[in-house]
Amino acid sequence: FPSHDRDKYDELVNEFPDYIKKEEIGETILGTKMYKYTFIPNVVDVRSSAEEFNIPKPKIVISTSTHGSEKAPVYSTYNFFKKLCRDCKDDEQLAYLRFNVDFVLIPFFNPDVFNAHTIGNSAGVDINRDFPRVLNHDESYEDREKETQAIIGQMKEYANADFWIDFHV
């Protein structure tokens, strides 16, 4: 995704506005906006009145592009979500995921490094090494890189997620 192709997700948002939402989560030290996309099924559950069937949907958070050399996760994740949106009517497994799982995607964890093909952000910091060993929900982490702060905000918001997949290669 060269910078001019990052709107591929926006095309999906426009095509499936009842399913996908885009939200800014922060910005890099260069001022590049960081976004997340939520894929939340808008399904009327006719069973919701029966207490024994009122089971919360699983939530999976996926992040990619921590390092600029990691292109495969960005492309494969986009292709997965494109298929999830467009091909779910023809594939039973995709349909199950599409209507029964909440997904949160941060496709460009560190957007400035993607085109620069570097490991560190523009200050040379490897964001993957900038996280605390233990996340304290009461701490602000203002001493961390801006990119790290944005992701920590998401980690706090989705602390109850069933899975967080930080996709590297």
DSSP file with accessible surface (Angstrom, degrees, kcal/mol):
  #  RESIDUE AA STRUCTURE BP1 BP2  ACC     N-H-->O    O-->H-N    N-H-->O    O-->H-N    TCO  KAPPA ALPHA  PHI   PSI    X-CA   Y-CA   Z-CA
    1    1 A F              0   0    4      0, 0.0     5,-0.1     0, 0.0   114,-0.0   0.000 360.0 360.0 360.0  84.1    0.0    0.0    0.0
    2    2 A P    >>  -     0   0   49      0, 0.0     3,-2.9     0, 0.0     4,-0.6  -0.281 360.0 -92.9 -56.1 159.9    1.9    3.0   -1.2
    3    3 A S  G >4 S+     0   0   75      1,-0.3     3,-1.0     2,-0.2     4,-0.2   0.831 128.8  55.9 -52.9 -32.9    0.5    6.1    0.6
    4    4 A H  G 34 S+     0   0  131      1,-0.2     3,-0.3     2,-0.1    -1,-0.3   0.670 106.9  51.1 -74.8 -12.5   -1.8    6.7   -2.4
    5    5 A D  G X4 S+     0   0   50     -3,-2.9     3,-1.8     1,-0.2    -1,-0.2   0.420  77.9  96.5-101.3   0.5   -3.3    3.2   -2.0
    6    6 A R  T X<  +     0   0   48     -3,-1.0     3,-0.8    -4,-0.6     4,-0.4   0.628  68.5  77.0 -66.5  -8.6   -4.1    3.4    1.7
    7    7 A D  T 3>  +     0   0   73     -3,-0.3     4,-2.1     1,-0.2    -1,-0.3   0.456  63.6  96.9 -81.3   5.0   -7.6    4.3    0.8
    8    8 A K  H <> S+     0   0   65     -3,-1.8     4,-1.4     1,-0.2    -1,-0.2   0.905  85.7  47.7 -58.5 -41.9   -8.3    0.7   -0.1
    9    9 A Y  H <> S+     0   0    1     -3,-0.8     4,-2.4     1,-0.2    -1,-0.2   0.882 107.0  56.9 -65.5 -35.8   -9.8    0.3    3.4
   10   10 A D  H  > S+     0   0   40     -4,-0.4     4,-2.6     1,-0.2    -2,-0.2   0.869 101.6  56.6 -63.7 -33.2  -11.8    3.5    2.8
   11   11 A E  H  X S+     0   0   83     -4,-2.1     4,-2.0     2,-0.2    -1,-0.2   0.917 107.9  47.5 -61.7 -41.2  -13.3    1.9   -0.3
   12   12 A L  H  X S+     0   0    0     -4,-1.4     4,-2.6     2,-0.2    -2,-0.2   0.904 109.7  53.1 -66.2 -39.4  -14.5   -1.0    1.9
   13   13 A V  H  < S+     0   0   24     -4,-2.4     7,-0.2     1,-0.2    -2,-0.2   0.935 111.6  46.1 -59.5 -44.5  -15.9    1.5    4.5
   14   14 A N  H  < S+     0   0  129     -4,-2.6    -1,-0.2     1,-0.2    -2,-0.2   0.855 115.4  46.2 -67.2 -33.7  -17.9    3.2    1.6
   15   15 A E  H  < S+     0   0   95     -4,-2.0    -1,-0.2     1,-0.2    -2,-0.2   0.821 126.8  27.4 -78.5 -30.5  -19.1   -0.1    0.3
   16   16 A F    >X  +     0   0   42     -4,-2.6     4,-2.7    -5,-0.2     3,-1.8  -0.460  68.6 155.6-130.1  61.5  -20.1   -1.5    3.7
   17   17 A P  T 34 S+     0   0   64      0, 0.0    -1,-0.1     0, 0.0    -3,-0.1   0.742  74.5  55.7 -66.2 -22.2  -21.0    1.5    5.9
   18   18 A D  T 34 S+     0   0  118     -3,-0.1     3,-0.1     1,-0.1    -5,-0.1   0.588 118.6  33.7 -82.4  -9.7  -23.2   -0.5    8.2
   19   19 A Y  T <4 S+     0   0    3     -3,-1.8    21,-2.2     1,-0.2     2,-0.4   0.734 114.3  51.0-112.5 -36.9  -20.4   -2.9    8.9
   20   20 A I  E  <  -A   39   0A   1     -4,-2.7     2,-0.4    -7,-0.2    -1,-0.2  -0.909  55.7-176.8-116.9 133.3  -17.2   -0.9    8.9
   21   21 A K  E     -A   38   0A 110     17,-2.2    17,-2.6    -2,-0.4     2,-0.4  -0.967  13.7-148.1-124.7 143.0  -16.3    2.2   10.8
   22   22 A K  E     +A   37   0A  74     -2,-0.4     2,-0.4    15,-0.2    15,-0.2  -0.911  19.6 176.4-110.0 135.8  -13.1    4.2   10.5
   23   23 A E  E     -A   36   0A  98     13,-2.5    13,-2.5    -2,-0.4     2,-0.3  -0.996  30.4-122.3-142.6 135.0  -11.8    6.2   13.5
   24   24 A E  E     +A   35   0A  91     -2,-0.4    11,-0.3    11,-0.2     3,-0.1  -0.552  25.7 179.2 -72.7 135.0   -8.6    8.2   14.1
   25   25 A I  E     -     0   0A  25      9,-3.1     2,-0.3     1,-0.4    10,-0.2   0.475  56.3 -58.3-115.2  -6.7   -6.6    6.8   17.1
   26   26 A G  E     -A   34   0A  21      8,-1.1     8,-3.1     5,-0.0    -1,-0.4  -0.981  52.7 -97.3 159.2-165.9   -3.6    9.2   17.1
   27   27 A E  E     -A   33   0A  58     -2,-0.3     6,-0.2     6,-0.3   123,-0.2  -0.978  26.5-111.0-148.1 160.2   -0.8   10.4   14.9
   28   28 A T    >   -     0   0    0      4,-2.3     3,-1.9    -2,-0.3     6,-0.0  -0.261  43.9 -95.6 -81.1 175.1    2.9    9.8   14.4
   29   29 A I  T 3  S+     0   0   60      1,-0.3    -1,-0.1     2,-0.1    92,-0.0   0.728 128.8  54.9 -67.3 -16.9    5.7   12.1   15.4
   30   30 A L  T 3  S-     0   0  115      2,-0.1    -1,-0.3     0, 0.0     0, 0.0   0.444 123.3-106.8 -89.3  -4.0    5.6   13.3   11.7
   31   31 A G    <   +     0   0   32     -3,-1.9     2,-0.3     1,-0.3    -2,-0.1   0.515  66.7 151.7  92.0   5.7    1.8   14.1   12.1
   32   32 A T        -     0   0   45      1,-0.1    -4,-2.3    -5,-0.0    -1,-0.3  -0.543  48.9-116.0 -70.6 131.0    0.6   11.2   10.0
   33   33 A K  E     -A   27   0A  85     -2,-0.3     2,-0.4    -6,-0.2    -6,-0.3  -0.422  22.9-149.0 -69.1 142.4   -2.9   10.1   11.1
   34   34 A M  E     -A   26   0A   1     -8,-3.1    -9,-3.1    -2,-0.1    -8,-1.1  -0.934  19.6-170.4-112.7 136.8   -3.3    6.6   12.6
   35   35 A Y  E     -A   24   0A  75     -2,-0.4    73,-0.4   -11,-0.3     2,-0.3  -0.897  17.7-157.3-128.6 156.7   -6.6    4.9   12.1
   36   36 A K  E     -A   23   0A   0    -13,-2.5   -13,-2.5    -2,-0.3     2,-0.4  -0.920  11.6-149.7-124.2 154.5   -8.5    1.8   13.3
   37   37 A Y  E     -AB  22 105A   8     68,-2.7    68,-3.1    -2,-0.3     2,-0.5  -0.995   7.9-154.8-123.0 128.0  -11.3    0.1   11.4
   38   38 A T  E     -AB  21 104A  21    -17,-2.6   -17,-2.2    -2,-0.4     2,-0.7  -0.900   3.4-162.6-105.9 133.6  -14.1   -1.7   13.4
   39   39 A F  E     +AB  20 103A   0     64,-3.2    64,-2.2    -2,-0.5   -19,-0.2  -0.898  22.7 167.3-114.0  93.9  -16.0   -4.5   11.7
   40   40 A I        -     0   0   61    -21,-2.2    62,-0.1    -2,-0.7    59,-0.1  -0.947  34.1-126.4-118.0 116.7  -19.1   -4.9   13.8
   41   41 A P        -     0   0    8      0, 0.0     2,-1.0     0, 0.0   -22,-0.1  -0.354  10.4-149.7 -61.8 133.5  -22.0   -7.0   12.5
   42   42 A N        +     0   0  127     -2,-0.1     2,-0.4     2,-0.0    57,-0.0  -0.741  41.3 152.5-102.2  78.9  -25.3   -5.1   12.6
   43   43 A V        -     0   0   80     -2,-1.0     2,-0.7    56,-0.1    56,-0.0  -0.920  46.1-132.5-117.9 134.4  -27.4   -8.1   13.1
   44   44 A V        -     0   0  125     -2,-0.4     2,-0.9     2,-0.0     3,-0.1  -0.764  22.1-149.0 -83.1 119.5  -30.8   -8.3   14.8
   45   45 A D    >   -     0   0   55     -2,-0.7     3,-1.4     1,-0.2     4,-0.2  -0.812  12.6-170.9 -94.1 105.3  -30.6  -11.2   17.2
   46   46 A V  T 3  S+     0   0  128     -2,-0.9     3,-0.4     1,-0.3    -1,-0.2   0.679  85.6  57.9 -69.9 -14.1  -34.1  -12.7   17.5
   47   47 A R  T >  S+     0   0  125      1,-0.2     3,-2.3     2,-0.1     6,-0.3   0.486  73.3 101.6 -90.7  -4.1  -32.9  -14.9   20.3
   48   48 A S  T <  S+     0   0   63     -3,-1.4    -1,-0.2     1,-0.3    -2,-0.1   0.738  73.7  62.1 -60.6 -20.2  -31.8  -12.0   22.5
   49   49 A S  T 3  S+     0   0  112     -3,-0.4     2,-0.8    -4,-0.2    -1,-0.3   0.756  88.4  79.3 -76.0 -20.2  -34.9  -12.2   24.7
   50   50 A A  S X  S-     0   0   29     -3,-2.3     3,-1.8     1,-0.2     4,-0.5  -0.779  75.7-152.0 -88.8 111.4  -33.9  -15.7   25.7
   51   51 A E  G >  S+     0   0  146     -2,-0.8     3,-1.4     1,-0.3    -1,-0.2   0.847  89.9  60.8 -55.8 -37.6  -31.2  -15.2   28.4
   52   52 A E  G 3  S+     0   0  139      1,-0.3    -1,-0.3    -3,-0.1    -4,-0.1   0.724 107.2  46.5 -68.0 -15.7  -29.4  -18.5   27.8
   53   53 A F  G <  S+     0   0   90     -3,-1.8     2,-2.1    -6,-0.3    -1,-0.3   0.442  79.9 104.9-101.6  -1.1  -28.7  -17.4   24.2
   54   54 A N    <   +     0   0   89     -3,-1.4    -1,-0.1    -4,-0.5    -3,-0.1  -0.474  47.3 154.7 -82.9  74.1  -27.5  -13.9   25.0
   55   55 A I        -     0   0  129     -2,-2.1    -3,-0.0     1,-0.0    -2,-0.0  -0.864  44.7-117.2-105.3 128.5  -23.8  -14.7   24.5
   56   56 A P        -     0   0  111      0, 0.0     3,-0.1     0, 0.0    -1,-0.0  -0.343  31.5-110.4 -65.1 147.9  -21.4  -11.8   23.6
   57   57 A K        -     0   0   82      1,-0.1    44,-0.2    44,-0.0    43,-0.0  -0.496  37.4-102.6 -73.6 145.6  -19.6  -12.0   20.2
   58   58 A P        -     0   0   49      0, 0.0    44,-2.9     0, 0.0     2,-0.5  -0.346  32.8-144.3 -63.4 150.1  -15.9  -12.7   20.3
   59   59 A K  E     -c  102   0A  47     42,-0.2   103,-1.7   101,-0.2   104,-1.5  -0.982  15.5-173.7-122.5 126.4  -13.7   -9.7   19.7
   60   60 A I  E     -cd 103 163A  28     42,-2.7    44,-2.4    -2,-0.5     2,-0.4  -0.982   6.8-161.0-122.3 126.0  -10.4   -9.9   17.8
   61   61 A V  E     -cd 104 164A   0    102,-2.6   104,-3.4    -2,-0.5     2,-0.4  -0.898   9.6-171.3-104.9 133.4   -8.0   -7.1   17.4
   62   62 A I  E     -cd 105 165A  16     42,-3.0    44,-3.0    -2,-0.4     2,-0.4  -0.993   4.2-177.2-127.4 131.4   -5.4   -7.2   14.6
   63   63 A S  E     +cd 106 166A   0    102,-2.7   104,-2.9    -2,-0.4     2,-0.3  -0.971   6.3 173.9-126.9 145.6   -2.5   -4.8   14.1
   64   64 A T  E     + d   0 167A   0     42,-2.1    45,-3.2    -2,-0.4    46,-0.3  -0.877  47.9  49.8-139.0 171.6    0.0   -4.8   11.2
   65   65 A S        +     0   0    0    102,-0.5    45,-1.3     5,-0.3    48,-0.2   0.879  49.7 147.3  65.0  45.4    2.9   -2.8    9.9
   66   66 A T  S    S+     0   0    0    101,-0.4     2,-0.4    43,-0.2    61,-0.3   0.888  74.9  34.2 -69.6 -39.5    4.9   -2.3   13.1
   67   67 A H  S >  S-     0   0   16      3,-0.1     3,-1.8    59,-0.1    52,-0.2  -0.923  84.6-126.2-118.8 145.0    8.1   -2.4   10.9
   68   68 A G  T 3  S+     0   0    0     50,-3.4    49,-0.2    -2,-0.4    51,-0.2   0.703 107.3  58.2 -64.1 -21.1    8.4   -1.0    7.4
   69   69 A S  T 3  S+     0   0   79     49,-0.3     2,-1.6     1,-0.1     3,-0.3   0.571  81.7  93.3 -84.5  -6.8    9.8   -4.2    6.0
   70   70 A E    <>  +     0   0   11     -3,-1.8     4,-0.5     1,-0.2    -5,-0.3  -0.586  41.1 143.1 -91.2  78.9    6.7   -6.1    7.0
   71   71 A K  H  >  +     0   0   46     -2,-1.6     4,-2.1     2,-0.1     3,-0.4   0.854  56.3  68.2 -85.1 -38.2    4.6   -5.9    3.9
   72   72 A A  H  > S+     0   0   54     -3,-0.3     4,-3.0     1,-0.2     5,-0.3   0.883  97.4  52.0 -56.3 -43.0    2.9   -9.3    3.8
   73   73 A P  H  > S+     0   0    0      0, 0.0     4,-2.2     0, 0.0     5,-0.3   0.906 109.4  50.9 -61.4 -37.1    0.7   -8.7    6.9
   74   74 A V  H  X S+     0   0    0     -4,-0.5     4,-2.0    -3,-0.4    -2,-0.2   0.955 116.6  39.0 -64.2 -48.6   -0.6   -5.5    5.4
   75   75 A Y  H  X S+     0   0   97     -4,-2.1     4,-2.4     2,-0.2    -1,-0.2   0.914 117.5  47.7 -70.6 -42.7   -1.6   -7.1    2.1
   76   76 A S  H  X S+     0   0   50     -4,-3.0     4,-2.3    -5,-0.3    -1,-0.2   0.896 111.8  50.3 -69.2 -35.8   -2.8  -10.4    3.5
   77   77 A T  H  X S+     0   0    7     -4,-2.2     4,-2.5    -5,-0.3     5,-0.2   0.930 110.7  49.6 -67.3 -41.8   -5.0   -8.7    6.2
   78   78 A Y  H  X S+     0   0   15     -4,-2.0     4,-2.7    -5,-0.3     5,-0.2   0.945 111.3  49.2 -59.4 -46.0   -6.5   -6.4    3.6
   79   79 A N  H  X S+     0   0   72     -4,-2.4     4,-2.4     1,-0.2    -1,-0.2   0.888 109.7  52.4 -63.2 -36.8   -7.3   -9.4    1.3
   80   80 A F  H  X S+     0   0   62     -4,-2.3     4,-2.9     2,-0.2    -1,-0.2   0.958 112.6  43.6 -62.0 -49.2   -8.8  -11.2    4.3
   81   81 A F  H  X S+     0   0    0     -4,-2.5     4,-2.2     2,-0.2     5,-0.2   0.869 111.7  54.0 -69.0 -32.7  -11.1   -8.3    5.1
   82   82 A K  H  X S+     0   0   64     -4,-2.7     4,-2.9    -5,-0.2     5,-0.3   0.946 113.0  43.4 -63.3 -44.9  -12.0   -7.7    1.5
   83   83 A K  H  X S+     0   0   99     -4,-2.4     4,-2.7     1,-0.2     5,-0.3   0.908 110.5  55.9 -66.2 -40.3  -13.0  -11.4    1.2
   84   84 A L  H  < S+     0   0    0     -4,-2.9     4,-0.4    -5,-0.2    -1,-0.2   0.909 116.5  36.8 -58.5 -40.6  -14.9  -11.2    4.5
   85   85 A C  H  < S+     0   0    6     -4,-2.2    -2,-0.2    -5,-0.2    -1,-0.2   0.921 128.4  30.0 -76.8 -47.0  -16.9   -8.3    3.2
   86   86 A R  H  < S+     0   0   95     -4,-2.9     3,-0.2    -5,-0.2    -3,-0.2   0.735 124.8  38.0 -91.7 -25.1  -17.5   -9.3   -0.4
   87   87 A D  S >< S+     0   0   59     -4,-2.7     3,-1.4    -5,-0.3     4,-0.5   0.353  79.0 102.8-111.5   6.7  -17.4  -13.1   -0.4
   88   88 A C  G >  S+     0   0    8     -4,-0.4     3,-0.7    -5,-0.3     7,-0.4   0.781  75.9  62.4 -66.4 -22.8  -19.3  -14.0    2.7
   89   89 A K  G 3  S+     0   0  194      1,-0.2    -1,-0.3    -3,-0.2    -2,-0.1   0.756 110.3  40.0 -71.2 -21.5  -22.5  -14.9    0.8
   90   90 A D  G <  S+     0   0  146     -3,-1.4     2,-0.4     1,-0.2    -1,-0.2   0.367 111.2  60.6-107.4   3.0  -20.6  -17.7   -1.0
   91   91 A D    <>  -     0   0   59     -3,-0.7     4,-2.7    -4,-0.5     5,-0.2  -0.949  61.6-157.7-139.2 115.4  -18.5  -19.0    1.8
   92   92 A E  H  > S+     0   0  175     -2,-0.4     4,-2.2     1,-0.2     5,-0.1   0.867  95.5  49.2 -61.1 -39.4  -20.0  -20.5    5.0
   93   93 A Q  H  > S+     0   0  150      2,-0.2     4,-2.2     1,-0.2    -1,-0.2   0.919 112.5  47.1 -70.0 -41.4  -16.9  -20.0    7.1
   94   94 A L  H  > S+     0   0   16      1,-0.2     4,-3.2     2,-0.2    -2,-0.2   0.907 110.9  53.4 -63.9 -40.1  -16.5  -16.3    6.0
   95   95 A A  H  X S+     0   0   27     -4,-2.7     4,-2.1    -7,-0.4    -2,-0.2   0.912 107.0  51.7 -61.6 -41.4  -20.2  -15.8    6.7
   96   96 A Y  H  X S+     0   0  141     -4,-2.2     4,-1.2     1,-0.2    -1,-0.2   0.954 114.4  42.4 -59.8 -48.9  -19.8  -17.2   10.2
   97   97 A L  H  X S+     0   0   54     -4,-2.2     4,-1.5     1,-0.2     3,-0.4   0.925 112.5  54.8 -62.9 -42.9  -16.9  -14.8   10.9
   98   98 A R  H  < S+     0   0   32     -4,-3.2    -1,-0.2     1,-0.2    -2,-0.2   0.866 120.1  29.2 -59.7 -39.4  -18.7  -11.9    9.2
   99   99 A F  H  < S+     0   0   85     -4,-2.1    -1,-0.2    -5,-0.2    -2,-0.2   0.465 126.5  39.9-105.9   0.0  -21.9  -12.1   11.3
  100  100 A N  H  < S+     0   0   55     -4,-1.2     2,-0.4    -3,-0.4    -2,-0.2   0.413 102.2  63.5-129.9   0.3  -20.5  -13.6   14.6
  101  101 A V     <  -     0   0    6     -4,-1.5     2,-0.5   -44,-0.2   -42,-0.2  -0.994  63.7-141.8-132.2 135.1  -17.2  -11.9   15.4
  102  102 A D  E     - c   0  59A  21    -44,-2.9   -42,-2.7    -2,-0.4     2,-0.4  -0.846  25.2-165.2 -89.9 127.4  -16.3   -8.3   16.1
  103  103 A F  E     -Bc  39  60A   7    -64,-2.2   -64,-3.2    -2,-0.5     2,-0.4  -0.914  13.5-167.8-114.0 143.1  -13.0   -7.3   14.5
  104  104 A V  E     -Bc  38  61A   1    -44,-2.4   -42,-3.0    -2,-0.4     2,-0.5  -1.000  14.0-167.5-124.8 127.1  -10.9   -4.3   15.2
  105  105 A L  E     -Bc  37  62A   0    -68,-3.1   -68,-2.7    -2,-0.4   -42,-0.2  -0.966  21.7-175.3-122.4 129.3   -8.1   -3.6   12.7
  106  106 A I  E     + c   0  63A   0    -44,-3.0   -42,-2.1    -2,-0.5     3,-0.4  -0.894  14.6 179.6-113.9  91.8   -5.1   -1.2   12.9
  107  107 A P  S    S+     0   0    3      0, 0.0     2,-0.4     0, 0.0     3,-0.1   0.767  74.3  37.8 -72.3 -24.3   -3.7   -1.8    9.4
  108  108 A F        +     0   0   19    -73,-0.4   -43,-0.2     1,-0.1   -73,-0.2  -0.739  62.2 171.8-129.4  82.5   -0.8    0.7    9.8
  109  109 A F  S    S+     0   0    4    -45,-3.2   -43,-0.2    -3,-0.4   -44,-0.2   0.829  91.2  15.7 -55.4 -36.1    0.5    0.4   13.4
  110  110 A N  S >> S-     0   0    0    -45,-1.3     3,-1.2   -46,-0.3     4,-0.7  -0.678  79.0-179.8-141.1  75.8    3.4    2.6   12.4
  111  111 A P  H >> S+     0   0    3      0, 0.0     3,-0.7     0, 0.0     4,-0.7   0.793  73.1  60.9 -60.3 -31.6    2.4    4.3    9.1
  112  112 A D  H 3> S+     0   0   27      1,-0.2     4,-0.9     2,-0.2     3,-0.2   0.826 102.6  52.3 -66.5 -30.2    5.5    6.4    8.5
  113  113 A V  H <>>S+     0   0    1     -3,-1.2     4,-1.7   -48,-0.2     5,-1.0   0.704  90.8  77.6 -79.5 -17.8    7.8    3.3    8.3
  114  114 A F  H <<5S+     0   0    3     -3,-0.7     3,-0.2    -4,-0.7    -1,-0.2   0.953 106.7  28.8 -59.3 -51.4    5.7    1.5    5.8
  115  115 A N  H  <5S+     0   0   65     -4,-0.7    -1,-0.2     1,-0.2    -2,-0.2   0.777 119.6  56.9 -79.2 -25.4    6.9    3.6    2.8
  116  116 A A  H  <5S-     0   0   57     -4,-0.9    -2,-0.2     2,-0.1    -1,-0.2   0.672  96.2-140.9 -79.1 -16.0   10.3    4.3    4.4
  117  117 A H  T  <5 +     0   0  125     -4,-1.7     2,-0.3    -3,-0.2    -3,-0.2   0.865  55.0 133.9  58.6  38.0   11.0    0.5    4.8
  118  118 A T      < -     0   0   59     -5,-1.0   -50,-3.4     1,-0.1   -49,-0.3  -0.737  60.4-139.0-113.9 165.0   12.6    1.1    8.2
  119  119 A I  S    S+     0   0   92     -2,-0.3     8,-0.5   -52,-0.2     9,-0.2   0.868  86.5  56.6 -86.0 -43.6   12.3   -0.6   11.5
  120  120 A G  S    S-     0   0   12      6,-0.2     6,-0.3     1,-0.1    -2,-0.1  -0.474  88.1-109.9 -89.4 159.0   12.2    2.6   13.6
  121  121 A N    >   -     0   0    6      4,-2.7     3,-2.8    -2,-0.1    -1,-0.1  -0.014  57.7 -74.0 -69.3-171.1    9.9    5.5   13.4
  122  122 A S  T 3  S+     0   0   63      1,-0.3    -1,-0.1     2,-0.1    -2,-0.1   0.710 138.3  54.2 -67.6 -13.3   11.3    8.9   12.1
  123  123 A A  T 3  S-     0   0   61      2,-0.2    -1,-0.3     0, 0.0     3,-0.1   0.389 121.5-109.7 -93.2   1.2   13.1    9.3   15.4
  124  124 A G  S <  S+     0   0   61     -3,-2.8     2,-0.5     1,-0.3    -2,-0.1   0.530  71.7 141.6  85.2   8.3   14.8    5.9   15.0
  125  125 A V        -     0   0   44      1,-0.0    -4,-2.7    -5,-0.0     2,-1.0  -0.709  52.9-133.8 -89.9 127.5   12.8    4.2   17.7
  126  126 A D    >   -     0   0   38     -2,-0.5     3,-2.1    -6,-0.3     4,-0.3  -0.700  15.8-157.3 -76.5 105.6   11.6    0.7   17.2
  127  127 A I  G >  S+     0   0    0     -2,-1.0     3,-1.9    -8,-0.5     4,-0.3   0.845  88.7  65.7 -57.6 -33.0    8.0    1.0   18.4
  128  128 A N  G 3  S+     0   0   44      1,-0.3    -1,-0.3    -9,-0.2     3,-0.3   0.758 106.1  43.5 -62.0 -21.7    7.9   -2.7   19.0
  129  129 A R  G <  S+     0   0  182     -3,-2.1    -1,-0.3     1,-0.2    -2,-0.2   0.318  98.1  76.7-103.2   6.2   10.5   -2.2   21.8
  130  130 A D  S <  S+     0   0   24     -3,-1.9    -2,-0.2    -4,-0.3    -1,-0.2   0.406  70.6 102.7 -98.9   1.5    8.8    0.9   23.2
  131  131 A F  S    S-     0   0   45     -4,-0.3     2,-0.0    -3,-0.3     4,-0.0  -0.557  76.1-108.7 -87.5 151.0    6.0   -0.8   25.1
  132  132 A P        -     0   0   27      0, 0.0     3,-0.1     0, 0.0    -1,-0.1  -0.371  22.0-124.3 -70.6 154.7    6.0   -1.3   28.9
  133  133 A R  S    S+     0   0  252      1,-0.2     2,-0.4    -2,-0.0    -2,-0.0   0.873 101.4  26.5 -65.8 -36.8    6.4   -4.8   30.1
  134  134 A V  S    S-     0   0  119      2,-0.0     2,-0.5    -3,-0.0    -1,-0.2  -0.996  86.2-128.5-129.2 131.3    3.2   -4.6   32.1
  135  135 A L        -     0   0   46     -2,-0.4     2,-0.6    -3,-0.1     3,-0.0  -0.686  17.3-162.1 -84.2 121.8    0.3   -2.3   31.0
  136  136 A N    >   -     0   0   73     -2,-0.5     3,-1.4     1,-0.1    20,-0.1  -0.921   7.9-155.0-102.7 116.0   -0.9    0.0   33.8
  137  137 A H  T 3  S+     0   0   99     -2,-0.6    -1,-0.1     1,-0.3    -2,-0.0   0.687  92.6  53.9 -67.6 -16.0   -4.4    1.3   32.9
  138  138 A D  T 3  S+     0   0  153     -3,-0.0     2,-0.3     2,-0.0    -1,-0.3   0.571  90.1  92.2 -93.4  -9.6   -3.9    4.4   35.1
  139  139 A E    <   -     0   0   81     -3,-1.4    -3,-0.0     1,-0.1     0, 0.0  -0.629  62.2-152.8 -89.4 145.2   -0.6    5.5   33.6
  140  140 A S        -     0   0   71     -2,-0.3    -1,-0.1     1,-0.0    13,-0.1   0.733  17.4-148.4 -87.7 -25.9   -0.5    8.0   30.7
  141  141 A Y    >   +     0   0    4      1,-0.1     3,-1.8     2,-0.1     8,-0.1   0.819  38.9 155.0  60.3  34.6    2.8    6.8   29.1
  142  142 A E  T 3   +     0   0  149      1,-0.3    -1,-0.1     7,-0.0     7,-0.1   0.699  65.0  66.4 -64.7 -17.9    3.6   10.4   27.9
  143  143 A D  T 3  S+     0   0  120      2,-0.0    -1,-0.3     6,-0.0     2,-0.1   0.528  89.6  85.9 -81.5  -3.7    7.3    9.4   28.0
  144  144 A R  S <  S-     0   0   58     -3,-1.8   -13,-0.1     1,-0.2     5,-0.0  -0.468  94.7 -81.1 -91.9 166.4    6.7    7.0   25.1
  145  145 A E     >  -     0   0   46     -2,-0.1     4,-2.6     1,-0.1     5,-0.2  -0.262  41.5-113.8 -61.9 152.5    6.7    7.7   21.4
  146  146 A K  H  > S+     0   0   81      1,-0.2     4,-2.1     2,-0.2  -119,-0.2   0.876 118.1  52.7 -58.5 -39.0    3.4    9.1   20.0
  147  147 A E  H  > S+     0   0    0      2,-0.2     4,-2.1     1,-0.2    -1,-0.2   0.921 109.7  48.5 -62.8 -42.7    2.8    6.0   18.0
  148  148 A T  H  > S+     0   0    0      1,-0.2     4,-3.1     2,-0.2     5,-0.2   0.919 108.8  53.5 -63.4 -42.8    3.2    3.8   21.1
  149  149 A Q  H  X S+     0   0   66     -4,-2.6     4,-2.2     1,-0.2    -1,-0.2   0.902 107.8  51.0 -59.6 -41.4    0.9    6.1   23.0
  150  150 A A  H  X S+     0   0   10     -4,-2.1     4,-1.4     2,-0.2    -1,-0.2   0.925 113.2  44.4 -62.9 -43.4   -1.8    5.6   20.4
  151  151 A I  H  X S+     0   0    1     -4,-2.1     4,-2.6     2,-0.2    -2,-0.2   0.901 109.9  54.9 -70.6 -38.5   -1.5    1.8   20.4
  152  152 A I  H  X S+     0   0    4     -4,-3.1     4,-2.6     1,-0.2     5,-0.2   0.912 104.4  56.2 -59.9 -38.6   -1.4    1.8   24.2
  153  153 A G  H  X S+     0   0   31     -4,-2.2     4,-2.2    -5,-0.2    -1,-0.2   0.908 109.3  45.6 -57.6 -40.1   -4.7    3.7   24.1
  154  154 A Q  H  X S+     0   0   12     -4,-1.4     4,-2.7     2,-0.2    -2,-0.2   0.878 109.0  55.1 -71.3 -36.7   -6.2    0.9   22.0
  155  155 A M  H  < S+     0   0   62     -4,-2.6    -2,-0.2     1,-0.2    -1,-0.2   0.908 110.9  46.0 -62.7 -39.1   -4.7   -1.8   24.3
  156  156 A K  H >< S+     0   0   56     -4,-2.6     3,-1.1     1,-0.2    -2,-0.2   0.922 113.4  49.1 -67.3 -43.8   -6.5   -0.1   27.2
  157  157 A E  H 3< S+     0   0   96     -4,-2.2     3,-0.3     1,-0.3    -2,-0.2   0.873 119.8  36.9 -64.2 -37.4   -9.8    0.2   25.2
  158  158 A Y  T >< S+     0   0   19     -4,-2.7     3,-2.2     1,-0.2    -1,-0.3  -0.042  73.0 126.2-109.0  33.9   -9.7   -3.4   24.1
  159  159 A A  T <  S+     0   0   64     -3,-1.1    -1,-0.2     1,-0.3    -2,-0.1   0.781  75.8  55.5 -60.5 -23.2   -8.3   -5.0   27.2
  160  160 A N  T 3  S+     0   0  117     -3,-0.3    -1,-0.3    -4,-0.2  -101,-0.2   0.365  79.6 127.4 -92.1   6.0  -11.4   -7.3   27.1
  161  161 A A    <   -     0   0   22     -3,-2.2  -101,-0.2     1,-0.1     3,-0.1  -0.293  61.7-136.1 -62.5 147.7  -10.7   -8.6   23.6
  162  162 A D  S    S+     0   0   95   -103,-1.7     2,-0.3     1,-0.3  -102,-0.2   0.847  86.2   8.4 -72.0 -35.3  -10.5  -12.3   23.2
  163  163 A F  E     -d   60   0A 130   -104,-1.5  -102,-2.6     2,-0.0     2,-0.4  -0.996  55.1-163.2-144.4 146.9   -7.4  -12.1   21.0
  164  164 A W  E     -d   61   0A  78     -2,-0.3     2,-0.7  -104,-0.2  -102,-0.2  -0.973  15.0-166.1-127.3 116.8   -5.0   -9.4   19.9
  165  165 A I  E     -d   62   0A  81   -104,-3.4  -102,-2.7    -2,-0.4     2,-0.9  -0.908   6.9-167.8-106.5 111.5   -3.0  -10.5   16.9
  166  166 A D  E     -d   63   0A  54     -2,-0.7     2,-0.7  -104,-0.2  -102,-0.2  -0.873  22.9-146.8 -98.6 100.1    0.1   -8.3   16.2
  167  167 A F  E     +d   64   0A  67   -104,-2.9  -102,-0.5    -2,-0.9  -101,-0.4  -0.596  30.2 159.1 -84.6 108.6    0.9   -9.6   12.7
  168  168 A H              0   0   58     -2,-0.7    -2,-0.0  -104,-0.1  -104,-0.0  -0.840 360.0 360.0-118.2 161.7    4.6   -9.6   11.9
  169  169 A V              0   0  112     -2,-0.3  -100,-0.1     0, 0.0   -98,-0.0  -0.989 360.0 360.0-143.6 360.0    6.8  -11.5    9.4
